[in-house]
Amino acid sequence: MANRSRRSRRTAASVASVAGALAVLGALVSCGTESGTAGASPRPAALTGRTGGASPPGAVPSRAAVSPGDAVPAATGRADGSGTRCRTSELRAAVGRVDPGAGQRNLPVVLTNASSRTCTLHGYPGVAFVDASGAQLGPDPERSPGDAATVTLAPGESAWAGLRYASPGVSGARAATPAALLVTPPDEREPLKVPWRAGPVPVAGNASTVFLTVLEPGSGP
């Protein structure tokens, strides 16, 4: 009985010793893991949309990972010189001398820069014949095909567009005599009013179409 008691006590002491050793070892492993040193498992790198090497061609960083310095600037609009466009208030309009020929009447519609700054015109002006009450006579002119180019006007310089139509006395079209021609610069809404002194114009019927050319530098052909 005494021998069995001593063996039991030795066994219990051994178990307690092993348990204590395991507890100490567990504490050491836990501490090492929390500090990122002994026993720490390697952590996956954070997802940033970048790698240590060069990105392959065409690669785009993830939207969530793009930093403020990487942001693509927003589009700011077309680079067409619109910031320098001539405004109606900066221009004056005139109708040049009639150039008749082969039953046709040709007139330059001239826009002159009356401001103190350089500005630009591009494309076709808008034109309309009106009577004394301001009512339009006939349809809008048709645009003749042409390559539009930006015309830069220094103060005092001009651009012109050609107005062409068949003489009503030759074509037999129904005619009317306008009181004025309204000229609207490209991309503007407000027109300039020019007194009309070139006689009757076709407004309906055969050969009544009026044609308009694109703006180009100068005050006429």
ROSEGU-539841 format. One record per residue: z negated, x, y of N, C-alpha, C in turn. Coordinates in pm, whole numbers, plus 32768, in hexadecimal, padded with zeros to 4 digits. Last residue first. Layout:
REM ROSEGU-539841
ZXYZXYZXY
...
This chain:
REM ROSEGU-539841
A7927A39A28CA7F87A8EA249A8427AE4A2AE
A64A7A51A329A6C57A0FA302A7267A6EA2C4
A5717AEAA363A57A7A67A3A6A5FC7A1EA38A
A4B37B99A261A5117B8CA2CFA5117B01A30A
A48D7B81A0F9A46D7BBAA17CA4DA7BA2A1E4
A4957A36A061A4B27AC6A061A49A7AFDA0EC
A455791A9F93A43C7969A00CA45F79FB9FF7
A560786E9EE5A4DF78B29EE8A4D079049F69
A610774D9F6AA60677CD9F26A57B78099F35
A66675FC9F33A60F765A9F78A60476DB9F27
A74874E99F69A718755A9F1AA6C875BA9F72
A775738E9F4CA75A73FF9FA7A71C746E9F53
A86472A49EDCA7F873019EBBA7F073719F23
A93371F79EFAA8C771F19F5DA85572549F43
AA1E71B39E71AA0F72389EAEA9A2723B9F18
AA0170559EA5AA4770C79E6CAA2C71479EBB
A8B46FDC9F01A9426FD19EDDA97B70519EA5
A7E27050A011A7FC70029F98A89170009F7C
A7D270FCA0E6A75470C9A0B1A7667076A031
A857720EA19DA86A71ACA132A7E2717EA0FB
A822720EA305A8157250A282A82971E6A216
A896723CA459A87971ECA3E2A874723FA363
A8127353A526A86372DDA509A83D7297A488
A7647420A562A7E07442A51BA82E73C8A4EE
A6697418A5C8A6D8740DA628A75F7428A5E7
A51E73C1A599A5A073D0A555A60F73B5A5B8
A3EE7474A5D4A4517412A603A4D9742DA5C2
A30A74AEA4D3A37274EDA524A3D57480A552
A1C174D2A471A2277472A49AA28974B3A4FA
A12C754CA34AA1507568A3D6A1C4750BA3FA
A03674B7A26CA0BC74E1A295A0C27506A329
9F337510A18D9F5374E0A2139FDD7511A23E
9F217593A09B9F2B7501A09C9F5774CAA124
9FAE76B69FF59F607675A05E9F7675DEA057
A05B77359F489FCE77279F1F9F7476EC9F8C
A140778DA049A11D778E9FBBA08577899FA6
A13B76AFA16BA13D7734A12EA114772FA09A
A20375A0A1B2A17F75C3A17CA187764DA13C
A29D74FBA2B0A2A57577A262A218759CA236
A35573E6A30DA2D07416A2ECA2DD748EA28D
A42B73ACA412A42373E6A38BA3947416A378
A4767280A4CEA4367302A4B9A445732DA428
A51A71A8A4D9A4D971D0A556A49D725CA549
A65A719BA430A5C971ADA435A59871C8A4C3
A74870B0A403A72A7123A45AA6917130A466
A7EE706FA2CEA78C7049A334A77270C6A388
A8EC6FF4A1ECA8AB705AA23EA844701CA29C
A9886FE3A0B3A9406F99A11BA8EA6FFCA168
AAAB70B4A085AA22708BA064A9E67038A0D5
ABA3711CA0B5AB98708BA0B3AB0C705AA08D
ABDF7228A0D4ABB971F7A04FABB6715FA046
AC1A7243A1E6AC7C726DA180AC5D722CA0FA
AB4171EBA272ABC571BFA29DAC3171E3A23A
AA6C7274A1FBAA8171E6A1DBAB0971B2A206
AA9973AFA16FAAA37363A1EBAABE72D0A1CB
A9B0740BA076AA3B73E7A098AA3A7394A117
A8B67508A0BCA8DF7482A08FA970746AA0BA
A7A675EBA0BEA83675D4A0B1A8527546A080
A6D276DAA13DA6DF7649A129A774762AA129
A6307804A0DAA6AC77C0A101A6AA772BA0DE
A5167896A172A54E7854A0FDA5C87804A12C
A47F79C5A1F3A4D1794DA1FFA4FC7919A176
A3807A69A2B2A3C57A53A233A41479D1A240
A31E7B5CA3B0A3487AD8A37FA3807ADEA2F1
A21C7BF0A486A28B7BF5A427A2A37B6CA3E7
A1377BD5A521A1B87BCAA563A22E7BCDA505
A06E7CA2A452A0737C47A4C6A0FB7C4BA50B
A1207CCAA31AA0C87CFEA382A0CC7C9CA3F7
A1447C34A1ECA1657C23A279A0FA7C63A2D1
A1D87C59A0B6A1677C82A10AA1917C7DA19D
A2307B8B9FB9A2617BC0A038A1E77BDDA08F
A2597B999E61A1F77B909ECEA22F7BD49F4A
A36E7AE59DDEA3287B649DF3A2C77B519E67
A4287A299CF7A3C47A2B9D61A3807AB39D66
A5707A109CBBA4FD7A619C94A49B7A699D09
A5F978C49C96A5ED79449CDBA571798D9CAD
A6A1778C9CA6A66777F89C57A664787B9CA6
A64176AA9DAAA6AA76FA9D6CA66A776B9D1C
A58F75849D9BA58476159DA8A5F876599D62
A5E674629E58A5DE74A89DD8A5DA753E9DEF
A52373AB9F4CA59074049F24A57974409E9A
A4AC725B9F15A49072E99F2DA509733D9F05
A583714C9F8EA528718E9F30A50D721F9F59
A58370A1A0D2A5BF70DFA05DA5587123A004
A49770CFA1C2A52170A3A1B1A55D70ECA13A
A3467065A1ECA3A670C3A1B4A42E7082A1A3
A2B67009A325A2E06FE2A29FA34D7042A26D
A278703DA42CA23F7097A3C7A2657073A339
A2F96FB3A4EAA2776F7DA4C0A2326FD5A458
A3E87038A504A38A703FA573A300700BA54E
A41570BEA3B4A4427079A42DA3D4707FA496
A44171FAA307A3F37182A32BA42D7142A3A8
A48872CAA1F4A4BA728BA26EA467720DA289
A3CB73D6A175A3E87346A16FA41C7319A1F7
A36F74ECA0A6A3B274B5A11DA3CE7421A109
A2A475FBA043A2C4756EA033A306753CA0B2
A32777419FE9A2DB76E6A03FA2F77656A014
A30978009EBBA35477A29F0DA2F7775A9F6F
A288794D9E9FA2C578D69E65A31578839EC8
A19079C09F70A1CD79D29EEDA207794D9EBD
A1137A8AA07BA14F7A0CA04EA1937A259FC8
9FF47B28A117A0647B23A0B9A0927A94A09E
9F8F7BE3A2409F7B7B80A1D69FF97B77A182
9EDA7C9CA32F9F4A7C9AA2D19F2B7C36A263
9E607BFDA45E9E4E7C48A3E19ECE7C42A38E
9E797B59A5329E647BE7A5519E4E7C3AA4D4
9F867A66A50A9EFB7A92A50D9EF27B26A52F
A07F7A07A4E1A04F7A01A56B9FBE7A30A577
A1877A49A420A0F77A65A424A0CA7A6CA4B7
A2727948A3F1A24D79C4A436A1B579D1A43A
A36F78BBA335A2DE78BFA348A2B97947A381
A49677FCA34DA453787CA366A3BD7868A37A
A5A77796A2A7A5227765A2CEA4C977DFA2D6
A6FC77A7A2F5A68477EEA2CAA60677A9A2FF
A7FC76CFA27DA79D76EFA2E9A7297740A2B0
A93D7653A247A8D776B3A21BA87E76D7A292
AA137565A1D2A9C0758AA244A94D75DFA20F
AB66754EA15DAAD77564A148AA927582A1CD
AC75754AA17BAC3174CAA169AB9B74D5A151
ACA27662A1A1ACDB7619A12FAC907598A112
AB8E7695A272ABF976D4A225AC207680A1AE
AA9E76E4A377AAF27688A32AAB5D76D5A2DC
A9707731A3B9A9E27781A38EAA3C7728A338
A89376F2A4C2A8E376BBA455A9597718A438
A77B77C6A507A7FE7792A52CA84B7762A4B1
A635776CA481A69977C1A4C1A71D7779A4DA
A50876D8A4C7A58676C6A47FA5F17712A4CA
A3B7774FA4A0A42D7733A4F1A4A3771BA494
A251776CA4B3A2CD7750A46BA33D7732A4CD
A13F784FA4A3A19077EFA4EFA21677E3A4A8
9FFA7888A412A08C788FA415A0C77830A47D
9EF3785FA3EB9F1A78E5A4159FB178F3A429
9ECC7765A3849E9E777DA40E9EC77805A444
9F1E7788A27A9F70773AA2D89F4C775AA369
9EEE78DCA2119EC27852A21F9F1A780BA286
9F6279CCA1319F6E7994A1B89F457902A1B7
9E847A75A0539EEC7A10A0699EEB79E0A0FA
9DD37B2C9FFB9E1B7B4FA0759E847AE7A098
9D717ACA9F0E9D117ADE9F7A9D547B009FFE
9E447AD09E609E257A509E9E9DC37A5E9F11
9EAA7BA59DD19EA77BB19E629E817B319EA8
9E8A7B7F9CC59F0C7B5B9CFE9F0F7B639D96
9DDD7B919BD49DF47BFC9C359E7C7BE79C75
9D177A6E9B939D977AB59B8A9DA17B209BF6
9BB27A999B419C267A559B7A9CA27AAB9B6F
9AF17B229ACD9ADC7B009B5A9B547ABA9B97
9A467B12999C9AC57B1299E49AB07AE29A73
991B7BD6997899627B57997699E57B6399C4
98F37D0998C498F47CBD994299467C3F9936
98307D2297A398B97D2397D698BD7CD29856
97087DE5978797477D62979B97D27D7197D6
96767EC6976996EF7EBC9719973E7E3E9736
95947EAE980095F47F13982996777F0C97DE
95047DEB977595427DCA97F695A97E2F9822
956D7E0F9616950E7E21968495517E009707
95AC7D5094FE95E67D909573957F7D9895E2
95497CC4942895197D4C9439954F7D9094B4
95BF7BCF9419952E7BD1942B94FB7C5B9449
96CA7C1893EC96A77BD9946C96117BE39484
97067D58935B96D77CCF934C96AB7C9893D2
98187E1993DF978B7E0693BE97697D7393B1
994F7E379341990A7DFB93B298797DE9938D
9A587F1392ED99D47EDD92CE99927EAA934C
9B477F8D93269B427EFC93309ABC7EC19312
9B0E809B924A9B60805E92B39B577FC892B0
99B080C991F69A3E80C291D29A8D807F9240
98D3819692B598F981139282998A8114925C
984482CC925398A1828192A798C481FD9265
96F082BC91D5977282F991EC97C882A39245
9613821A91CB9602829F9203968682E29220
967480D292439652813391DA964681B9921B
961A7F8C92BF9650801292D1962C80659258
95987EA2929F96277E9992B696677F2192CB
94937EB4925C94B37EBE92EA95467EAE9305
939A7E76918894277E53919994487E52922D
92C27F88913292D87F0B917A936D7EF3918C
92BD800D8FE492D5801E907492ED7F9790B4
91B47FBF8EFD92447FBA8F2292527FC88FB8
90B280B48EB790DA80338EED916F80318F0D
903281518D94908E815A8E0790BA80CF8E33
8ED681238D558F5F810A8D2A8FBB81148DA2
8DD2820F8D518E1E81AC8D9C8EA9819E8D64
8D3782D38CD88D51825B8C8D8DA481F48CD6
8CC983558E098CC3835E8D788CDC82D68D39
8D3682AE8F128D3B83368EDA8D38832F8E44
8D0B81C18F968D9681F08F8D8DA1827B8F55
8C1781518F988C3081B78FFF8CBE81EB8FFB
8C1C80A58EC08C10806C8F468C3180D28FB1
8C27815B8DE78C9480FE8DFF8C9080C88E8D
8B3281DF8DF38BAE822A8E068C2181D08E25
8A7E810F8DBD8A7C81528E408AFD819B8E5A
8AC980D48CB38AD580708D1D8AD880AF8DA5
8A8981C48C328B1481958C338B2981328CA3
896F81C68C5989C382318C8F8A5482068C99
892380DE8BCE890B80E68C5F896281508C9E
896981268AC989AB80B48B0B899980B98BA1
88B481F98A9F894482158AA0899081A48AE5
87C481698AA487DD81D18B0A887181EE8B14
87E980C589C487D680888A4887F380EC8AB7
87F9818088F6886E812D8915886280EF899E
86F481E188FD8765823B891B87E181EC8940
866580FD88B386518139893886C58193895F
86C480DA87B186DD8072881586CD80AA88A1
866181C1873A86F281AE87428714814687AD
854D818E8751858882058790861E81F587A1
852D80A786BB850F80A4874C854E811A8792
856F810D85C185C280A485FD85AB809D8693
849E81C2859F852A81F385A38585818C85E5
83C18119859983CD817D8605845B81AF8612
83F7808A84B283F380438534840280A485A7
83E3815A83F4846281118406846680CB848C
82D781A2840B833F8204842C83C581C08445
825A80B683B5824480E2844082B08147846A
82B280AB82B482D88040830F82C8806B839F
8236818D824582C98187824B82F7811D82AD
812581428258815581B382A981ED81B182B5
8126806B81A9810580538236813680C4828E
815E80E480B481BD808380EB81A2806B817F
80768183809A80F981C580AB815E816580E8
7FB480C1807D7FAE811980F18033815B8109
800080527F8880008000800080008055807C
